[in-house]
Amino acid sequence: MLRTSTCLAAIFGYPLEVTKIRAKRSKPGLAAQHAAGIDLLRRICCGTATGASLGSTTLRFQPGSVNTAQTEYAANVGTAGSCTLLIQIALPFLLFSDLQNFKLHLTGGTDVSFAPPASHTQDSLLPLLRMLMPSVSVQYATKLRGYNPGGQGVLQVQVHNPSCNGRRTYVPLHMPSRPSPVRTASNSSSDWEWEIVAEIYGSATTAEKQAARLKLQEWLLAEARRASLPDPCRVTVRCDDVEDGAKDANAVGGRGQKQSRRASEVVGVCVIMRCVARASAAAPATVFETAAPAPAAADSTAQAEAREKVLALLSANVLCTSMQALLTFGLDPQPGPAMASLLHEVHHLLRSECCVDERTADQIVVYQACALRCHKASHPDSIGQSFGVLVEPASPSSSLHLVTVIDLVNSCPALRSVCHVTLEPTPNGCRYMKFTIV
């Protein structure tokens, strides 16, 4: 709630007051990453903030105007507070500001509990933003991973966001259903394909990571077959090159856990599942805010992304305090508790028929709503148009984040007269997040 409301206030230039911040938590008030995020946004928009300090339960935020002469910003949480949550509060404002080039240098936790891991931002959020804003070029790098409690991880985000006469190109996200897994003459393997990419990271030994890589690849391929994903379905598992004894002397540690683990016991896995249609098969896009054509992509990866349309993008991740929790080693490694939980989540997402997982869905609400506002300003005849994304079914582990973000967007003075967002149940048990221009 705090990140979204402050970001919306900055985008649309209205004052904000938030009271009773985290009042029911064991440690009420702003945590380090909240204070760092608000300070970062305040500096970017040249605003003022009262109460933006550690432990404060009341915040008054008054945005100003972005300084287009400054294009680089840095923030250091000072703890293992999440860097990816700093991206959540700053990136929407930057993308919808007058800045055409900017760079963020963020220091803190890159992979910590209760926050999206660094790999999720790169492989899940950014591909959707590239679909929504085709002219945007984003370079994202995890320079150094940081864990709880030490932090000191480093993320860098560099964006080129050109405009033509103050206008930009937007293609609303519309992912109402997955393609049928049954191949037909009009739905061939050349039209779309599934791919699963996983990353194992942390400071375990190379031998342990390679053992985990081989088994995870085997298990993910089995899950793809259980979910009836058609061949070819590419499954790739990669490992980082950080060895046991690396300089990241941090530990994972959850709430109430002792945080005295060595770095060698930090192990994480992020799994991205994508269904991609090639350009020849993709339906014509509805382009908003027509602008000059985007410059040619500088690298083959960006060129490939420009030819793709993502039909489904799902993510699952786990972070644990030991390789033993990930794998039970013996003559043949078997899933440990953390790996079993991860595979269960992968199975749930693949079988659910959803197009986007819940964690990704709550991050794209603000971007989509702001893009629709830009469209309506120049296309008043668009009233009644709707776009939507099919979100995973609710479960006992679901949070209130998605519902809260939707409520904040629907109550935002600058957005409630532009679009209305609903979360509707569907016959297959998923939830359809619908954006209607009003």
Buried (B, 14 or more C-beta within 10 A) or exposed (E): BBBBBBBBBBBBEBEBEBEEBBEEEEEBBBBBBBBBBBBBBBBBBEBEBEBBBBBBBEBBBBBEEBEEEEBEBEBBBBBBBBBBBBBBBBBBBBBBBEBEEBBBBBBBBBBBBEBBBBBBBBBBBBBBBBBBBBBBBBBBEBEBBBBBBBBBBBBBBBBBBBBEEEBBBBBBBBBBBBBEEEEEEEBEEEBBBBBBBBBBBBBBEEEBBEBBBEBBBEBBBEBBEEBEBBEEBEBEBEBBEBEBEBEBBBBBBEEEEEBEBBBBBBBBBBBBBBBBBBEEBBEEBEEBBEBEEBEEBEEEEBEEBEEBBBBBBBBBBBBBBBBBBBBBBEEEBEBBEBBBBBBEBBBBBBEBBBBBBBBBBBBBBBBBBBBBBBBBEEEEEBEEBBBBBBBBBBEEEBEEBBBBBBBBBBEBEBBBEBBBBBBEEBEEEBBBBBBBBE
